[in-house]
Amino acid sequence: MKKIVILLSLLLSLNTLSDEWPHENISNAVFALDIKDRVPINIVEEADNSLGKIYFFTNIRNLDGERITHRWIYKDKVMADVSFDINGPRWRVWSSKNLWYTWIGKWKVQVLRMDGSLLYEKIFNYTDKE
């Protein structure tokens, strides 16, 4: 009986953790000012145009053997595609984009599977410092 209670508690806690993920295959997806030791540093949702560069970090789960792409979009135009081979059940990947100071407005990064289907997308606002 004790083993059943422990197992049930473990399953419930795992379900709770997965409910907090932005997607069933993405446990974390954030914009950051830097990446150190495979960890996003200074997570942001908005940045001013003095920044110059921003990172998009994703922690991919259970897509071993697939290829995913970070698609950077500004004003409905694809500005960059950065693809990654996923080589394990948990794979941390990030891409960066150098931002010209005049590219003010909303930026979107889409996380795409190799068949082009959308896994997740996230938006950040790039503002004028002045």
N, C-alpha and C positions, 0 to 999 in steps of 0.2 A: 504494500500500500504506500509506503514511504517513497519508493522508487517512482510510482505513478504520479504522486504529488509533485516530486522534483521534476520529472519529465514534463508534466503539464505546465508547471511554472516556467520552465525553460522555453517551451513552445510559445507560451503567451508573451514572454518578454521578447522573443525573436520577432513575433508578429508585430508587436508595438514598435520595435526599432524599424522594421521595414515600412510601417505606415508613415514614418517621419521622413522617409526618403522622397526626393522629388520625383522619382520614377522607380519602378521595380528593378531596373538594371543600373540605376545611378544613385549611389548613396550620398553624394555631395556634388554640387555644381555651383561654383561661385566665381565672381570677378575679384581679382586681387592685384595689389600693387607690386607683389613679388612672390616668388616661390623659393623656399629654402628647404633642402632635404626632403623634397617631394611633398611639401606642405604649403598651402597658400598662406601668405602673410599680408596683413592689412586688407581684409576683405572689404569691398566697397560695392555700392549699388549706383553710385554717382561719382563723377570725377570732373575736375575742371580742366580746361585746355592747356594748363601749364604742365600737365602730367606727361604727355608724350608717348607713353607706352602702358598697356594694360594686359593682364593675363586672364585667361579663362581656364579654370581647373575643373576636372571631373574625375570622380572616383567611380570607375565602371565595375559592375558586378555581374558575374555569370554570363559573360559574352566571350569566353575563351575561344580563340580561333577566328574571331570576326575582325572586321576592320571598321572603325568608326571615324567620322569626320566632324571637326569643328568648322562650321560655316559662319564666317563673319559677314554681317549684312548691315549696310547703312543706306537709308533712303531707298529701300527695296532693291538695292544693287549688291550683288555678291562682291565683297572686297577681298576675301581670301578663303581658301579651303585648305585645312590642315588635317591630314589623315594619319591614323595610328593603327598599328596592328595590336590586337589585344592578345596577350600571351599568358594569361592566367585567369583564375576565377575572380581575383580582385586586382584591378590594374588602374593606376593613377596616371592620368595624362593631362597635359596642359599645352595651350598654345598662347601666343602673344600677338599683339597687333600694335604697330607703331601708328600713332594717331596724329594726323596733321591738325594744327590748331584751328583751322577753319571748318573741320568736320564736326560741327556742333549739332547736338540732337540725340535722338535715341539710336542706339546700336543694339543689334540682336545677334546672339550666337545660337545657332541650331546645332544640336548633336544628332547626327544622322547615322543610320546603319549602312552597311555596304550596299544594300538594295535601294538606298535612297529614302527609306522611311524615317520619319521623324521620331526620335526617342524623347527629346526634350528641347526646350528653348528658353533662353533667359535674356532679359533686356537690362541695359544700363544706360544712364543718361550722361552724356558728355556735354558739359556746360561751358559757357564763356566766363573766364576768370573775372573779367571786368564788370 
